[in-house]
Amino acid sequence: MTGRDFVFHDPLYGSVNAPEWLRPVLFSPELQRLRGIRLLNTTSPSCSGLSDARRFTHTLGVLFLALRLVEKISRNFSSQEARTFLVSALLHDVGTPAFGHLFEYQLAAIKGWNHQRFVADIIRGTYRPEKRWQQIYYGNKIRLHQVLKDIAIDPEAVVSLINGSGPLGQLLAGYIDLDNIDNIFRMASLLGFQPDMGAPLKLVDSITPTREGLVFEKEAFEVLELWRELRKRTYEILVFDEQCLSGQAMLTDCFSGALKSGDLGERHWPFTDEEMLDHLYRKRRTKQVIKRFSVGDFYHPVFLGWYSCGKGITDLRHHEARADLSQRLREVTKVSCSPYVFYDSGTFSKRLTLTFRMGRQTQEVELGEKSLSTVVSIFSQKRIGETQTKKLKNVILECLSDYGLHRSCLKPIPFQQQNHEVSRQRTIPF
């Protein structure tokens, strides 16, 4: 399997050729591990297509978009910088743990885990240098640091780009980057929105990387509006889907409990999603929750509220604050409750500050506004009736006001059917 480009087949972009010299990076255990990590931070029967998507597929999509820019990059940057950029595009998600941000946040809050430092350690080959922890994926030892040495790529330059440094770093971690361009169009497609798949290519083709920064052509305006609307619709599905939320509440219960008891720790970072579920299933404290989660027997929804205010002094995702909220809810409702809180800080809408080419001049333009809100969902381990659920709503609202989430800040939740609706589809007469 040497001597020619590696060809991969992508549902968004078709057949794509990756340069042969990237093959050792592509097939390093560190990157192959992403085949076992979902793009979605949970799994949900209601979003089954997206639940099946893996971060490795998304990574290849980002590589394709990066390859599309190489010719332009080569005009203003050296060939070595262009090569380093392609490697960085491949490795931008290499530090993603099982179930992504869901486990990552609890690991950071309880164990002090630092994502940026950790990614740097993986790329440098300094992650857990003790022999027993060097196996990262099905018994394969970490290899990336040696691969980078073999292909003459500076690991420090890769770390810098992944962290968003410089103009090329902005393409991977900027206002609008290749990561979130592919992410939004890929997720939207898997949710059934059927977006124009020529749009991400048109958007990327409108970008010119220069030493001073990224310059967008005026043709990007229309595509950026499409991307912004698609982003809003996509996250309105994911953030308000009760099965997704319930699954995340269940996993958060398991992660926080297992981290505090010592059943989980940083040493379990290399787990794939399935390895994580299997590990938690074998532990007495989490066995029953994972047993339910595996077959979609999710916690029962009790409350869902969208507040037009951001995170206050208390971060209700933090395990201590979350445990306090759970206890308070149990006291006022007499029901064992599991809350899941999502803070929107630019999720539904970003404020973009971009440089556009206007004739022979360039001009900085601001587009959109940054969204700021809080979504609170509360679930019960046991199914409760609709009548009782309605009675609990006022009690829960009063309880949440003590945490700075007041009734006056409540917003109407987007109507899910409008997001999913397929034109010309008849209602089934059952």
Number of C-alpha atoms within 10 A of each C-alpha: 7 8 8 12 15 16 12 15 13 14 12 15 15 8 12 17 14 19 14 15 15 18 16 17 21 21 14 19 20 23 23 16 22 26 17 19 24 26 25 21 20 25 24 25 13 15 20 12 15 22 20 15 19 16 23 23 19 23 24 20 27 25 26 24 22 24 21 14 20 17 14 16 21 16 13 14 16 11 14 12 18 22 19 20 26 22 22 26 27 23 24 22 19 21 23 23 26 26 24 20 14 19 21 20 21 22 23 14 16 16 14 11 16 13 16 12 12 16 21 21 18 20 25 19 17 14 16 14 11 8 8 8 14 18 16 18 19 11 9 12 16 23 21 23 19 16 18 20 12 10 13 12 19 16 22 12 16 25 23 15 24 26 19 16 17 16 18 26 22 20 27 24 19 19 13 18 18 22 22 18 21 22 19 20 23 23 24 20 20 19 20 16 17 11 15 12 14 11 18 24 16 14 21 20 17 18 20 19 21 17 11 8 15 18 19 22 17 15 15 18 15 11 20 19 13 16 21 17 13 20 22 17 20 22 18 18 20 17 18 21 15 22 22 22 28 28 24 24 23 23 23 21 20 22 26 22 17 17 18 15 11 8 17 20 16 14 9 16 17 22 21 24 21 14 14 18 21 15 17 23 18 12 13 9 15 21 17 14 19 24 15 14 20 15 10 16 15 26 24 19 22 23 19 18 20 21 21 17 20 17 18 11 8 11 14 21 20 17 20 14 14 20 17 13 20 18 16 16 22 16 13 13 17 11 18 14 23 26 27 23 21 18 19 21 16 13 16 21 19 19 14 16 13 16 18 22 15 12 9 5 7 13 13 12 10 11 15 12 12 14 17 18 20 22 21 19 22 23 24 19 17 13 13 13 10 10 8 11 15 12 11 18 16 13 13 18 16 14 19 17 12 10 15 15 23 16 15 9 14 17 15 9 13 13 11 13 9 9 15 13 11 11 6 6 7 7 6 5 4 3
